[in-house]
Amino acid sequence: MKLLRFLSIVGLIVALVLVVLLTYDSKNESAPPRCGGYRNDQTISISSTKLNAEVVKTSAELEKGLSGRPCIESNQAMLFDFGTPSTYAIWMKDMRFPIDIVWIDSYHKVVGVERDVSPSTYPDRFINKEQPAQYVLEMKANLTKSLNINLGTEIRF
């Protein structure tokens, strides 16, 4: 009888913990971001909007990009710093969510935009052939539309 009561209490505690974890408010500032551990290396400013960007520079980081991550929030981004202006290809290898891709020149002006690029496009590569870019900014799909990012838009960082 005591064992049955003990198991009932343990079961109740486990159930309560699960309910709390499943209903935890993701907007709570103390909650970890639901999209995982993005570093906040650089603040990106587009008009009055600020994005927390993880900056990648090494060849391993540049190749991996956002691959394998579960998602990206609308205030997060990844900034690829290639070091010198050229034509850089972006692919969706091992991606789990669509993104917008923005090519930026050495003067921090947008020289190319691809919107709502799906993971299903892999192994296709997206290349901005119009003008050389030094940076590529990846962000949540369709965010470029809501932020009115077009050719010539200034990206401050």
C-alpha distance (Angstrom), angle and dihedral (degrees) to the residues before:
residue distance angle dihedral
M1 . . .
K2 3.82 . .
L3 3.80 90.3 .
L4 3.81 91.5 52.3
R5 3.82 91.3 50.2
F6 3.83 90.9 47.7
L7 3.82 92.1 50.2
S8 3.82 90.4 48.1
I9 3.80 91.4 53.2
V10 3.83 92.1 47.0
G11 3.81 90.0 48.8
L12 3.80 91.1 50.5
I13 3.80 91.9 50.2
V14 3.82 92.0 49.4
A15 3.81 90.5 49.0
L16 3.82 91.8 50.6
V17 3.80 92.0 49.2
L18 3.82 90.3 51.0
V19 3.80 92.1 49.4
V20 3.79 91.2 50.5
L21 3.80 92.4 48.2
L22 3.80 93.8 46.8
T23 3.80 94.9 47.8
Y24 3.81 96.9 41.2
D25 3.80 108.4 136.7
S26 3.82 108.4 -113.4
K27 3.83 89.3 -158.0
N28 3.78 90.7 63.0
E29 3.81 105.7 114.1
S30 3.79 92.0 -137.7
A31 3.80 90.8 55.6
P32 3.79 116.6 100.9
P33 3.80 113.6 -111.3
R34 3.80 110.1 -90.3
C35 3.81 92.0 -135.2
G36 3.76 95.6 61.6
G37 3.74 135.9 -115.8
Y38 3.76 110.1 -20.4
R39 3.79 112.3 170.1
N40 3.78 116.9 -127.5
D41 3.82 98.0 -138.9
Q42 3.80 98.4 146.2
T43 3.79 138.6 14.0
I44 3.79 112.4 -129.2
S45 3.82 116.3 -156.6
I46 3.78 122.1 -158.7
S47 3.81 109.1 175.7
S48 3.82 102.2 -51.4
T49 3.82 95.2 -24.5
K50 3.79 120.8 101.2
L51 3.79 125.4 -158.2
N52 3.79 127.1 -167.0
A53 3.79 105.6 -129.9
E54 3.74 132.4 -163.9
V55 3.81 106.7 -146.1
V56 3.80 118.2 -144.6
K57 3.81 122.7 -166.5
T58 3.81 110.9 150.0
S59 3.79 118.7 91.0
A60 3.83 91.1 -115.4
E61 3.83 91.8 51.2
L62 3.81 92.3 44.5
E63 3.80 91.5 51.9
K64 3.81 94.8 46.2
G65 3.81 98.9 42.3
L66 3.81 111.3 154.4
S67 3.81 94.2 -18.7
G68 3.78 114.7 140.2
R69 3.80 96.6 12.6
P70 3.80 115.9 128.6
C71 3.81 97.4 -133.4
I72 3.79 145.9 -38.6
E73 3.80 127.6 -117.8
S74 3.81 123.0 -133.1
N75 3.83 90.7 -108.5
Q76 3.82 94.1 51.2
A77 3.80 131.2 82.1
M78 3.77 142.6 163.4
L79 3.80 118.8 -129.9
F80 3.80 117.0 -158.3
D81 3.81 110.9 -154.8
F82 3.79 107.6 -163.7
G83 3.81 93.4 178.0
T84 3.80 97.3 -131.9
P85 3.81 134.5 42.5
S86 3.80 115.8 -97.1
T87 3.80 141.5 118.1
Y88 3.81 109.7 -66.6
A89 3.80 126.6 -171.4
I90 3.80 122.3 -143.1
W91 3.80 124.0 -160.3
M92 3.79 135.4 -173.6
K93 3.81 98.2 -130.2
D94 3.83 111.4 160.5
M95 3.81 91.5 -6.9
R96 3.81 118.9 153.4
F97 3.80 100.6 -168.6
P98 3.82 139.5 33.3
I99 3.81 120.6 -99.5
D100 3.78 143.3 -176.1
I101 3.81 115.7 -117.1
V102 3.82 120.4 -151.4
W103 3.82 123.1 -171.8
I104 3.83 113.1 -152.7
D105 3.80 127.5 -167.9
S106 3.80 127.0 -137.0
Y107 3.84 89.3 -90.5
H108 3.82 89.9 58.0
K109 3.82 94.4 -110.5
V110 3.80 121.9 135.5
V111 3.81 111.7 -107.8
G112 3.81 98.9 170.1
V113 3.81 141.4 15.1
E114 3.81 133.1 -168.3
R115 3.80 114.7 -174.6
D116 3.79 130.2 -152.8
V117 3.81 96.5 -2.8
S118 3.80 108.8 -171.6
P119 3.82 125.8 -140.9
S120 3.82 86.4 -127.3
T121 3.83 89.2 71.7
Y122 3.82 90.9 76.0
P123 3.06 125.6 143.6
D124 3.82 88.2 33.0
R125 3.80 115.2 98.8
F126 3.78 125.3 -141.6
I127 3.79 114.9 -141.4
N128 3.79 130.4 178.5
K129 3.80 101.8 -139.7
E130 3.81 98.1 172.1
Q131 3.81 100.8 75.2
P132 3.80 135.5 -1.7
A133 3.80 116.3 -96.2
Q134 3.79 129.9 -158.0
Y135 3.79 96.2 -169.2
V136 3.78 137.8 36.0
L137 3.80 121.3 -159.2
E138 3.80 119.6 -159.0
M139 3.78 119.6 -165.0
K140 3.79 143.4 157.3
A141 3.80 113.1 -53.0
N142 3.82 114.5 -88.4
L143 3.81 93.5 9.3
T144 3.81 88.2 116.9
K145 3.82 88.4 62.8
S146 3.79 95.0 50.7
L147 3.83 91.5 45.0
N148 3.83 91.2 45.1
I149 3.82 93.0 -124.9
N150 3.80 110.5 174.7
L151 3.80 138.4 148.0
G152 3.81 108.4 -51.4
T153 3.82 96.0 21.6
E154 3.82 111.1 143.0
I155 3.81 115.5 -122.9
R156 3.80 111.5 -163.7
F157 3.80 121.3 -151.7
